[in-house]
Amino acid sequence: MKEEWLLPSNDLVREVSCNVQVRIGKDLNLRRLKGSHDQHSAKAEEIRRSRSTLYESNEIEPVTFCPVCGASSETSTPRATIMGATYHQCRQCSHVFVKDRPTRGALERFYRENKEYAICYADPNSIAVRIEEIAIPKLKWITEVFRERFGREPRSVLDVGAGAGHFVFAAEQRGLRAVGVELSESARAFAREHFRMELQPVDFLNSSASLGTFDIVSFWGLIEHTTQPVEFLRAARSCLAGQTGLVIAEVPRWTSLGTAVQLEFLNTITRHLDPLGHINVFTDSSLATAFVVGGLSPVAAWYYGMDAYELITQLAMRSAGVNDGEFADVANHLLRLQPWIDRARMTDEIILAGCPLREE
């Protein structure tokens, strides 16, 4: 469906009207992708320990301005405190961010060196599932958006924060020139071993010009991890050839059932509101603002999420003594709620595609 999105003017941008092609929902077998409840409990304990330790350390810096619109953080509203980190919401663009966050050096060191963080993605047993159920559907969607927008097939893609390389591999298999950028040493080693590809360990903000130009630049779950989300989008815009091309960003959404569930179970968070992984959590307004400030006009959006599975996971970690068969039956019913959540746009994820914003 087509919608008109109106972005009000603020201190950084003039009023912008965008025609956005919207897709709702995604077929996804969540049970094939995630681990056991015992694994979730162990992961929740490790996340609680490591994040609490970090936020009690001296590697924390204050955020004085909203990472998206630049409004003073002193006017922002506290929304939740998780493992020692407090999420604030900007009153100007509605963006949600950790107000006192790890330093950029601490974040880069974590993603470069931490092997545990990449385990659920760099799993040899889930390669086929992740390609079939995650990488290929995303590739098909952005190909359709590109074809409708520019009247031809995309020929090249740059994937920034490529993880273990599943999306880059899927793009190569479909004939695209595909380049991946990834800081994690363990993720690059996985891609080298299982996909026979070399992901580039470069600092994207400082090295984007050296990577060349592409039809598509993608951030599959990256800009929420960065201290400079707008700068990443702007750098991606510079990697497009002229006015042709798309920048894609998949991010967590604040206004979602997943957020509501996690705010009820603050001590067992394993994804979404992880204050180390997700120092930014977007609203539709703040994501659109980030695109426009970064020189991009939103043209397509895809709403989907794992909210129902999040609810199941949290209940499972509190279901000791409950008959496994009975709980599995309840879980199957709860999973069927996700399409309703998607249609209500209460999903905990969104993908936004943007093309270069034309100057008037």
C-alpha positions as CSV (number, residue, x, y, z in Angstrom):
1,M,0.0,0.0,0.0
2,K,1.1,3.6,-0.6
3,E,1.1,6.2,2.1
4,E,2.1,9.8,2.4
5,W,4.4,10.5,5.3
6,L,4.7,14.1,6.4
7,L,7.8,14.9,8.4
8,P,7.3,18.3,10.3
9,S,10.0,20.8,10.2
10,N,12.4,21.2,13.1
11,D,15.7,22.9,13.8
12,L,17.5,20.6,11.3
13,V,15.1,19.9,8.4
14,R,12.3,21.6,6.6
15,E,8.9,20.0,6.3
16,V,9.2,17.0,4.0
17,S,6.4,14.9,2.4
18,C,7.3,11.4,1.2
19,N,5.3,8.8,-0.7
20,V,6.1,5.5,1.0
21,Q,5.3,2.0,-0.2
22,V,4.4,0.0,2.9
23,R,4.6,-3.7,3.5
24,I,3.1,-5.4,6.5
25,G,4.1,-8.7,8.1
26,K,6.6,-11.5,7.2
27,D,6.4,-15.3,7.0
28,L,9.0,-16.5,9.5
29,N,9.3,-19.8,11.3
30,L,10.6,-18.4,14.6
31,R,11.1,-21.8,16.2
32,R,13.7,-22.7,13.6
33,L,15.8,-19.6,14.4
34,K,16.1,-19.4,18.1
35,G,17.6,-21.6,20.8
36,S,16.1,-23.5,23.8
37,H,14.7,-21.8,26.9
38,D,17.7,-22.9,28.9
39,Q,19.9,-21.1,26.4
40,H,17.8,-18.0,26.7
41,S,18.1,-18.0,30.5
42,A,21.9,-18.4,30.3
43,K,22.1,-15.6,27.7
44,A,19.9,-13.4,29.8
45,E,22.1,-13.9,32.8
46,E,25.3,-13.2,30.8
47,I,23.8,-10.0,29.4
48,R,22.6,-8.8,32.8
49,R,26.1,-9.4,34.3
50,S,28.2,-7.9,31.4
51,R,25.9,-4.9,30.8
52,S,25.7,-4.0,34.5
53,T,29.5,-4.3,34.8
54,L,30.0,-2.0,31.9
55,Y,27.5,0.6,33.1
56,E,29.3,0.7,36.4
57,S,32.7,1.3,34.8
58,N,34.4,4.5,33.8
59,E,33.9,3.8,30.0
60,I,30.7,5.8,30.0
61,E,30.1,9.2,28.4
62,P,27.1,11.5,28.7
63,V,25.0,12.2,25.6
64,T,24.3,15.9,25.5
65,F,22.3,16.0,22.2
66,C,19.8,13.7,20.6
67,P,21.7,11.4,18.2
68,V,19.1,12.0,15.5
69,C,17.9,15.6,15.6
70,G,20.5,17.3,17.8
71,A,18.0,18.6,20.4
72,S,19.4,19.0,23.9
73,S,19.2,15.8,25.9
74,E,18.4,17.9,29.0
75,T,14.9,18.3,27.6
76,S,14.4,14.6,27.0
77,T,12.1,12.3,29.0
78,P,13.4,9.3,30.9
79,R,11.5,6.1,29.8
80,A,13.2,3.1,31.3
81,T,16.2,2.0,33.3
82,I,17.7,-1.3,32.2
83,M,20.8,-2.9,33.7
84,G,22.0,0.5,34.9
85,A,21.3,2.3,31.6
86,T,18.5,4.8,31.2
87,Y,16.7,5.2,27.9
88,H,15.5,8.8,27.3
89,Q,13.1,10.0,24.6
90,C,13.7,13.2,22.6
91,R,10.8,15.6,22.8
92,Q,11.5,17.0,19.3
93,C,11.8,13.9,17.1
94,S,10.7,11.2,19.6
95,H,13.9,9.2,19.2
96,V,14.8,6.9,22.1
97,F,18.5,6.6,23.2
98,V,20.7,5.7,26.1
99,K,21.6,9.0,27.8
100,D,24.8,7.9,29.4
101,R,26.3,5.3,27.1
102,P,29.5,3.4,26.5
103,T,32.2,5.3,24.8
104,R,32.7,4.8,21.1
105,G,36.0,3.0,21.8
106,A,34.4,0.6,24.3
107,L,31.7,-0.2,21.7
108,E,34.1,-0.7,18.8
109,R,36.3,-3.0,21.0
110,F,33.3,-5.0,22.1
111,Y,32.1,-5.7,18.5
112,R,35.6,-6.4,17.3
113,E,36.6,-8.8,20.0
114,N,33.5,-10.3,21.7
115,K,32.9,-13.8,20.3
116,E,29.8,-14.5,22.4
117,Y,27.8,-11.7,20.7
118,A,28.1,-13.3,17.3
119,I,27.3,-16.9,18.4
120,C,23.6,-16.9,17.5
121,Y,24.4,-15.6,14.0
122,A,27.7,-17.4,13.4
123,D,26.2,-20.9,13.9
124,P,27.0,-23.5,11.2
125,N,23.8,-25.4,12.0
126,S,21.6,-22.4,11.1
127,I,23.2,-21.3,7.8
128,A,20.5,-22.6,5.5
129,V,17.7,-21.4,7.7
130,R,19.2,-17.9,8.0
131,I,19.7,-17.6,4.3
132,E,16.3,-19.0,3.4
133,E,14.2,-17.2,6.0
134,I,16.1,-14.0,6.6
135,A,18.6,-13.1,3.9
136,I,16.6,-14.1,0.8
137,P,13.3,-12.4,1.8
138,K,15.1,-9.2,2.5
139,L,17.0,-9.4,-0.8
140,K,13.8,-10.0,-2.7
141,W,12.1,-7.1,-1.1
142,I,14.8,-4.5,-1.8
143,T,15.1,-5.9,-5.3
144,E,11.4,-5.2,-5.9
145,V,11.7,-1.7,-4.4
146,F,14.7,-0.9,-6.5
147,R,13.1,-2.3,-9.7
148,E,9.9,-0.3,-9.1
149,R,11.8,2.9,-8.3
150,F,14.5,2.8,-11.1
151,G,13.1,0.4,-13.7
152,R,16.0,-2.0,-13.7
153,E,17.5,-4.8,-11.5
154,P,20.2,-3.7,-8.9
155,R,23.7,-4.8,-9.8
156,S,25.6,-4.2,-6.6
157,V,25.2,-4.1,-2.9
158,L,27.4,-2.9,0.0
159,D,26.3,-4.5,3.3
160,V,27.7,-2.6,6.3
161,G,27.7,-4.6,9.6
162,A,27.6,-7.8,7.5
163,G,27.7,-10.1,10.5
164,A,28.6,-13.7,9.5
165,G,28.0,-12.9,5.8
166,H,24.6,-14.5,5.1
167,F,23.2,-11.6,3.2
168,V,26.3,-10.9,1.2
169,F,26.4,-14.6,0.3
170,A,22.7,-14.6,-0.8
171,A,23.3,-11.5,-2.9
172,E,26.4,-13.1,-4.6
173,Q,24.4,-16.2,-5.4
174,R,21.9,-14.1,-7.3
175,G,24.5,-12.4,-9.4
176,L,25.1,-9.1,-7.6
177,R,28.5,-7.7,-6.9
178,A,28.4,-7.8,-3.1
179,V,30.8,-6.4,-0.6
180,G,30.5,-6.8,3.2
181,V,32.0,-4.6,5.9
182,E,32.4,-6.2,9.4
183,L,34.5,-5.4,12.4
184,S,34.0,-8.7,14.3
185,E,37.0,-11.0,13.9
186,S,35.0,-14.1,14.7
187,A,32.3,-13.2,12.2
188,R,34.8,-12.6,9.5
189,A,36.5,-15.9,10.2
190,F,33.0,-17.6,10.0
191,A,32.4,-16.0,6.6
192,R,35.8,-17.0,5.4
193,E,35.3,-20.6,6.5
194,H,31.7,-21.2,5.4
195,F,31.1,-18.8,2.5
196,R,34.7,-18.5,1.2
197,M,34.4,-14.7,1.3
198,E,36.5,-11.9,2.8
199,L,34.5,-9.3,4.7
200,Q,36.3,-5.9,5.0
201,P,37.3,-4.9,8.6
202,V,37.2,-1.2,7.8
203,D,36.0,1.8,9.7
204,F,33.0,2.7,7.5
205,L,32.7,6.3,8.5
206,N,36.3,7.0,7.7
207,S,36.7,4.7,4.7
208,S,33.4,4.7,2.9
209,A,34.9,6.6,-0.1
210,S,37.5,3.9,-0.7
211,L,34.8,1.2,-1.1
212,G,33.4,2.5,-4.4
213,T,29.8,3.1,-5.4
214,F,26.9,0.8,-5.2
215,D,23.2,0.5,-6.2
216,I,22.2,-0.5,-2.6
217,V,23.8,0.1,0.8
218,S,22.3,-1.9,3.6
219,F,22.4,-1.7,7.4
220,W,20.7,-4.9,8.7
221,G,20.6,-4.1,12.4
222,L,23.5,-1.7,12.6
223,I,22.7,2.0,13.1
224,E,21.0,1.3,16.5
225,H,24.4,0.1,17.7
226,T,26.3,3.3,16.7
227,T,26.9,6.6,18.4
228,Q,26.4,8.4,15.1
229,P,23.4,6.9,13.3
230,V,22.9,9.9,11.0
231,E,26.5,10.0,10.0
232,F,26.3,6.4,8.9
233,L,23.3,7.1,6.8
234,R,25.1,10.1,5.3
235,A,28.2,8.1,4.5
236,A,25.9,5.4,2.9
237,R,24.3,8.2,0.7
238,S,27.8,9.1,-0.5
239,C,28.3,5.5,-1.7
240,L,25.4,5.7,-4.1
241,A,26.0,6.7,-7.7
242,G,24.3,10.1,-8.2
243,Q,20.6,10.1,-7.6
244,T,20.2,6.4,-8.3
245,G,20.3,3.9,-5.5
246,L,18.8,2.9,-2.1
247,V,20.0,3.0,1.4
248,I,18.3,0.3,3.7
249,A,18.2,0.3,7.5
250,E,16.6,-2.3,9.7
251,V,16.2,-1.0,13.3
252,P,14.3,-1.8,16.5
253,R,11.0,0.1,17.1
254,W,10.2,1.6,20.5
255,T,6.4,1.7,20.0
256,S,5.9,-2.1,20.0
257,L,4.6,-5.0,21.9
258,G,8.1,-6.3,22.3
259,T,9.0,-3.1,24.2
260,A,6.0,-3.4,26.4
261,V,6.9,-7.1,27.2
262,Q,10.5,-6.3,28.0
263,L,9.6,-3.4,30.3
264,E,7.7,-5.9,32.4
265,F,10.7,-8.3,32.5
266,L,13.7,-6.0,32.9
267,N,16.1,-8.6,34.3
268,T,15.8,-11.2,31.5
269,I,16.3,-9.2,28.3
270,T,18.2,-11.0,25.6
271,R,17.5,-8.8,22.6
272,H,15.7,-5.5,21.5
273,L,16.2,-3.3,24.6
274,D,19.8,-4.5,25.2
275,P,21.5,-1.3,26.4
276,L,24.9,-2.3,25.0
277,G,23.6,-3.7,21.6
278,H,20.8,-1.1,21.1
279,I,21.9,2.3,22.4
280,N,19.3,3.7,19.9
281,V,15.7,2.6,19.6
282,F,13.7,4.3,16.8
283,T,10.2,5.5,16.3
284,D,8.9,5.9,12.8
285,S,9.3,9.6,13.1
286,S,12.9,9.5,14.4
287,L,13.9,7.0,11.7
288,A,12.4,9.2,9.0
289,T,14.1,12.2,10.5
290,A,17.5,10.4,10.5
291,F,17.0,9.5,6.8
292,V,16.1,13.1,5.8
293,V,19.0,14.6,7.9
294,G,21.3,12.1,6.2
295,G,20.2,13.2,2.8
296,L,17.7,10.5,2.0
297,S,14.0,10.4,1.2
298,P,12.0,7.4,2.6
299,V,10.4,5.5,-0.2
300,A,9.5,2.1,1.3
301,A,8.9,0.6,4.7
302,W,8.4,-3.0,5.9
303,Y,6.9,-3.6,9.3
304,Y,7.4,-7.0,11.0
305,G,8.6,-8.3,14.3
306,M,9.3,-11.0,16.9
307,D,7.0,-9.6,19.5
308,A,4.9,-12.8,20.0
309,Y,8.1,-14.9,20.3
310,E,9.5,-12.4,22.8
311,L,6.4,-12.9,25.0
312,I,6.7,-16.7,24.7
313,T,10.4,-16.5,25.6
314,Q,9.8,-14.4,28.7
315,L,7.0,-16.7,29.9
316,A,9.1,-19.8,29.2
317,M,11.8,-18.5,31.5
318,R,9.2,-18.3,34.3
319,S,7.4,-21.6,33.6
320,A,9.4,-24.0,35.7
321,G,7.2,-27.0,36.6
322,V,4.7,-26.4,33.8
323,N,4.1,-29.4,31.6
324,D,6.1,-29.0,28.4
325,G,3.3,-30.2,26.1
326,E,0.8,-27.8,27.6
327,F,3.2,-24.9,27.4
328,A,4.1,-25.7,23.7
329,D,0.3,-25.7,22.9
330,V,0.0,-22.2,24.5
331,A,3.1,-21.0,22.7
332,N,1.7,-22.1,19.3
333,H,-1.4,-20.1,19.9
334,L,0.6,-17.0,20.9
335,L,2.8,-17.2,17.8
336,R,-0.4,-16.8,15.7
337,L,-0.8,-13.4,17.3
338,Q,2.2,-12.0,15.3
339,P,0.2,-11.2,12.1
340,W,-2.3,-9.2,14.2
341,I,0.6,-7.4,15.9
342,D,2.1,-6.6,12.5
343,R,-1.1,-5.2,11.1
344,A,-1.6,-3.0,14.1
345,R,2.0,-1.7,13.5
346,M,3.0,-2.7,17.0
347,T,6.0,-4.6,15.7
348,D,9.5,-4.4,17.3
349,E,11.3,-4.0,13.9
350,I,11.0,-1.9,10.8
351,I,13.0,-1.7,7.6
352,L,13.1,1.6,5.9
353,A,14.4,2.2,2.4
354,G,15.5,5.7,1.1
355,C,16.8,7.2,-2.1
356,P,18.9,10.4,-2.4
357,L,16.9,13.4,-1.4
358,R,16.6,15.9,-4.2
359,E,17.6,19.4,-3.4
360,E,15.1,22.1,-4.3
